[in-house]
Amino acid sequence: DAFSFGEGGYFVAGGGADIWGAADGFQFVYQQFTGAFDMITRVESLSGPNTWTKAAVMVRESLEPGSRNSCVLVTRTAGQNLYNMQWRDVTDAASAAKAGAERFSPVLYPNAWIRLVRENADSNELKCYIIKEGTTWELYHTYTLPDATEGLLPGTVYVGMAVTSHDNNADVALAEAIF
């Protein structure tokens, strides 16, 4: 479920097994963008049933579970409590992420600012930024999806806010994020 409130704020709740592996299970509030994009959001809060419950800004090639994608994410305070960037290079293949030592912690709720940028529509280069302190964006990671196997990301992609509980059981509480 998702709904907007106030001046551009969104409440997004979702279950799903995870944004990881060879197929994703999550709630996605998105728009299609053609060309370059610069998606910025502040995650005010995140709650959920698992230490790997996630809220993210994501770009996806398609809405299929195994789509190539990349995202900058935060996990909940009572969980992993970190910022990370992850991706899936090949459709229906495994996901990958920055190594544990490269992850930044703690998440600065209610000011967990995250940003994902594609500067050029003819490139698979994605830049992710976070604000560690104050108001200055810091480049956290630059990632280039390899185009040797599947080519460039299409000119029109899906970009938005993603939430996963990291637990697909029906009797488990949903993850809830305020963006």
N, C-alpha and C positions, 0 to 999 in steps of 0.2 A: 504494500500500500504506500501511496505517497500523496501528499497534498501540500500546497503552498500556503504561506501565511505571511502577513505583514509585508515588509518591503523586500521582497525577493528571497525570503527564507523558505526552506523546505523541511518537512518532516518526512523521512523515508524509513519504513519498517520492512524487514524482509527476513525470510528464512534462508534455506539453501545450504548445500553441503560445503561450499567454499568457492572462492575465486582462486582456483589452483588446479593442478593436475592437468588432465587432457580435456576436461569439460567443466564449465562453471555453473554454479547454482547460486543465484543471488537476485536481488531486486535492483532494477536499473531505471533511472529517470534520465532520459536522454533527449538530445536533439541531433539531427543530422547536420553536419558541417561540410561544406565543400571548400577545399583549399586549406590554407593555414588556419590555425585556431589557437586561442590562448584561454584556457579554462581555469578560472580561479574560484576557490571557495574557502570558506572558513567552517570547520567542523566545530560546532559549539559543544556538542555532547555526543557520546556513543555509549550504548549499553547493549548487553546481549549475553547469551548463555555460555560462551566459550572464550578461552584466553586468546583465540585467534579470530574473534568477531572483528569484522573490518568495515570501515567506511573509506571510500576512495573517489578520486576523479579518474575516469577511465576513457580510453579511446578503443573502439572495437571496429574491426573490419566488417563484421556482420552481427546479427543477433543470435546466431547459432551458438550452442553451448561451447563448442570447440574452436570458436573464432580466434584468429590472431588478435592480440590485444596488448595493451600496456596500461599500467596505472600507478599512481602515487597514492599511498594508503596510510591510514592510521589504525591502530588497534586500541582497544579500550584500556582505561587506566588500571582496572583490576585484572588485566590480562597481560599480554606481552608489553603493552605500553610503549609502542615504538612507531616511528615513521619508516616506510620502506617503499621501494619501487620494485614492481614485478612485471613479467611479460610472458607471452606465449609466441614463439617465433614461427611455428609451423602449425597449420590447422590440425586440430584433433591430436596434437602431440603434448608432451609435458610442458609445464610452466617452469619458470625460473625466477629468481629474485636476487637482490643484493645479498651478499654474505652477511652472516650475523654480526661480525665485527664492523661492518659498514653501515649498519642500521643506527638511526639516531633515536635517542630516548632521553628524557621522557616526552610524551606528547603534551603540548601546552594548552590543554582545554581550559577555558572555553575559546582560546585563540589559536586553534590548530589550523593554520593557514596552509593550504596545499595548492599546487598549480602545475598544470601539464600543458606543454607548448609544442606545437608543430609549426615551425617558422616558414616552411617551404612545402607546398603541395607536391612537389616532385622529389620528396625525400622521405625516407623512413626514420629520420632522426627525430627523436622525442626528448625533450628536456623537462626534467621535473625540478621544481623549486619548493622549498619550505621556508617558513620564517622561524628561526630558532629562538630569537629574542627580539623584542622591540617591533620594528616595522620594516626591516630590510629583508628583501628576498635573497635567499642564498641558493645557488645552483647546487642541488643535491646529487643529481646524476644525469648524464646524457647517455641515451641508449639508442642504438640504431638496429632496428629489426633487419635481419639479413634478407636481401631481396633475391638471392641466388636461387632459392627453391620456389618461391611463390610470387616474386616480383614486388613492386611497390605497393604500399597500402593504396587502396583506391582513392581517387580525388574526393569522393564523398564518404565520410566515415560517421560513426555514431560516437558522440561525446557526451558524457554526463556523470551523474553521481551514482555510485554503486554502494550497496550494503549487503553483507552476508552474515548470517548468524554463525556459520561454520558448523551447523548441526541441522540436519534435514529431518529430524524426528518431529512428527506432527504435535506431540505433547510438550515440546520444548518451546520456551518463549522466543519470540522474534527478536532480532537485533533492531535497535531503534537509533536513528541518527538525526540530529538537527544540523542542517547545512545552512 
